[in-house]
Amino acid sequence: MGRILSRTTRGTRLRFDGWIAGLGTSSGVRIVLGHWPESPFGPFSDVMLERADGERMLLAPTRETADFVRGGTYTFDTVRLVPVGVHITGDTWTVTAGPLDLRFITGRRRLLGYVLRAVPGALAGRPAWSALTDRPARLLLPGVRTRGSTDAGHREWYGARDLLPIRTVAAAFEGTDLGGVAPVEPPVRFGFGSVPRRPALTRVTTTVALIPEDGPGGTGCATDAARQRSSGGVVGRWRRRRRWWRTP
């Protein structure tokens, strides 16, 4: 991850704006798609997949994004670097990610979706708002949390801005049909929270607060290769996109 871990006690905050799709299949495989048109890494998508036997897999497009996702944010048993493509036509999403072929169709927005759409984007992106909505989210959507800490000590906040049900799913992994749409059950175990039990597509602004590299609780989670990157790499891009990591 390069020198992105701040030496200040407050740490560096990074913003990601996009969509998270969480869905289950009748085969027992649960899938979480992250589609990020705007992020410190530029546009990218990744897939977190938990198989029926409990194996947790990350499908990421680059070593850089894979290192960030698994380096202190989520936990996986297997990581594969594969091209991840997302094509959206109306309410139909088509995803190709190495061994995974996925297609899902969203349904009509419900009351909660309309409520979330009314939240201003600037407000949804503030950690204080995510902290305020954490308890209501747990009550309305069991398993969902809008704030929490990772095993490495990073802090995360999720500000939901829309919610659409996923009606139909067609998916295959390594050529094997995964069956139709099903609840996300049991909950996925990548991080501190799961996605809604009912398959859904959520628009979200995510804020990640990185712990200080050498400060209290620091883990030095950056890889050796990433440490060798200069400020002209991803750190430079983050600084040129200051709107994504300004503190609230």
N, C-alpha and C positions, 0 to 999 in steps of 0.2 A: 504493500500500500504506500510505499514511499514514506517521506517525512510528513505524513498527514496527521500523525498523533501529536497534538500540541503539548508543549511543555508547561502550559499554564494549568492552574488547578481547575479552571472551568472547562477546558478542553475545546475541541473544534466541533461545530455543529454543521451537518451536511443535510441538504434537502433533496428529496426525490418526489416528483409529481407524476402520477400515472394511475394504473389500474391493477387490482389484485383479483384474480378469479380463483375461487376455491370450490372444488367439486369432488364428489366421490363417484365410483363406478361399481357396478354389480359384481365385479371380480374381486373387490376389496381394495383395489388400488385407489389412493387418494392423490389428487393433483392440485398444486398451487402454482398458478402462473403469475409472474410479476412482469408487467409491461410498463416501461418507464420512458416515455417520450422525452422527458427532461430530467436530467440527473447530473451530478458532478462528472460522470463518465461519458456524458453524451447519451443519445438514445440507445437503449438496450432492453432486452427481455431475457428472463431466466425462468426455469421451471424447477420447482421442488416437488419431488414425487416420493410417496411412501407406499411400498408394496405391501401386499397382504401378510407377508412373513415379517414385517416390521423394518425391512431395510429402507433407509432414508437416502435418497439420491438427489444430487444437484446436477442439473444440466445448464451449463453457463457458456456464453459465447466466447469469452476470453479468459486468460489466466488472471488478468487484472480484476475483472468483476468476480471471478470465482474466489480469489484470495480475499476480497473484501467481504463477500457474503459469508464465507465459512471461517474467516480469520478472527472473528470476534463477535459475529452477529447470530449465526445459526449453526446447527450441528448436523453433520451428515456422515453416513457410513461410506458412501461412494460419491466421487465427483468426476463428471465427464465434461470435457471441453468440446462442444459441438456448436455448429451454427444454429441459432434460434431465430426463426422467422415468424412474424405475426402479421396476418392479413385480415383486415376488418372491412366487411361489406354490410352496411346496415346493422342488423342485430346478430349477424353471423361472424364468429371469430374462427379463423383457421390457423393452427399453430403447427409448425414442424420444428422438432428439436432432436436431431440425431435419431435415436431409436423410437421416439414418440411422435405419433401423428394424432392430432387432436382437433376436433371441430365441435363447437358448442353454439347454441342459439339462446339468446336472452329473451325474457318475457317482458310483460308490461310492468312498469314501475309501480310499486305499492306505496302506501302512506309513508312509511319510514324513508323511502327513497326520495319522495317529494320534500320531506322535512330536511333531509341532508342537503338536497340541492339548494335550499334556501340559505344555507350557511355560507357567508362570504369566504372566498378563497383565502384572503389574508388572515381571517380569524381561524379557519381550519388548520392553517399552517403553524399556529402558535402552540407550543408545548403546554401552556397553561390551559388552553381549551381542551386539549386531549386529556389532561389530568382531570378536568371537570367532568368529561363525558365517560370516563372509565367505568364508574359504577353503573350508570344507566345502560351502557353497552353490555356489561356482564349480565344484567337482569334481562334485557331484551334478547340478547344473542349469546346464550351460554357457551363458554369456551373462548369468547372473543375478549381481548383486552386492548385498550387504546394506549397504554403506556406500560413500561416494564424495563427490566435490566437483563442483559445477556450473561452467560456464564463468564465472559471475559470482562464484565463490568461496564460495557457500553450501555447507554440509556437510549430508549427509543420511544417516539410518540407517533401515533397514527391519527390523522385528522380526516375522517370520512366525509366525502362531499357528494356522494350519490350511491345508490344501491339498486341493483337489478337482479331479479331471480334468473337462474339458468334453467331453462326448460328441457332441452334435449342435449345429449352428448354422444358423440361417436369417437372412439379412441382405440388406438392399437399401440402396443409396445413390443418392439422387436418382431413385428408381424403378427402378434397374437392379439385378438380382439379382447378388449377390456370390458365389454358389456355396456349396458345403458347407464343413464344417470342414476345416482343413489346418494343418500345422505353422506356427509363427511363423518364417518363413524367407523372406528373410534377416532377421536380428534388427532390431527397430525402432531408430531413431536419434534418439529424443527427448532422452535424457539420457545419463548415464555408463554405464548398463547397460540390458539388455533384460529381457523377461519369459521364463519357461521356454519352450523350443522346443515342447514338447507343450502344447496349449491347456489352461489351468488357471485356477481361481479360488482366490485366496489371501487369507486374512484376515491383516491386517497392521496394526501400529502404526508409523506413520512419524513420525520426528522431523526437523525442519528447523532447522538453526542458521543464522540470518541473520548476515551479516557486518556489522560496524559501518559506519554510513553514511559517516562521515568518517575511519574508521580505516584501517590498512594494508590494501591490497587492496580498499578500498571502491569501489563502482561507482556509487553513487547511483542504483540501479535503480528506485526509486520514481518513479511518474509524477507530472507536475506536478499533475494533478487530485487524485491521492491525497495529495500533500503538503499540500493545503489542508484535509484532513479534520481535525477536532478530536479530542481524546481521548474525546469522546462517541461516536465512530464505532467502527470495527473495533478500534482499540486499547482502547477502553473495554470492549468485549465480551470481548477477550482477558483483560484484567485481572480482569473479573468471573468468568472461567472459569479461574482460576489453576491448577487441577488439570491443565490441558493444556499449560502451558509452564513448570512448575517444573523446575528442573534436577535431574538424578539425584544 
